């Protein structure tokens, strides 16, 4: 079995006039949420082998705070995560199928719909992922990602 850890970015500051959405930083509350997510992951021994992260500033800052608690992991910025659909995310995951424990730091609605699609087989009935939420899915080794193929083994939020 492989594991997929999906981490939604923590709370960000509202956009300032003229500021691009991708440049919004974490709020002080968001930083505390990201650190709490790092403590939860470390406490569960869920240390990723590789992390794929959206290039958005709030995602990079979330990842930095998490890894400050859990320790170093191989990291790659992936442009396609920003505003990704579940289909885009599945394609990205397939490109990294050799990784035993992969973490993706991304955004809603893509992440919450991906959890529902992989676990329940459909993405129209999802429960949501609050800021800094973590979903852990178990995936069969060597199989393609299809709707309903995964099992949600843990879900946490601050």
Secondary structure, DSSP 8 states (H G I E B T S, - for coil): -EEEEEEE---B----TT--GGG--B-HHHHHHHHHHHHHHHHTT---SEEEE-SSHHHHHHHHHHHHHH---EEEE-GGGTT--HHHHHHHHHTTTT-SEEEEEE-TTHHHHHHHHHHHS-SSS-----TT-EEEEEE-TT----TT--EEEEEE--
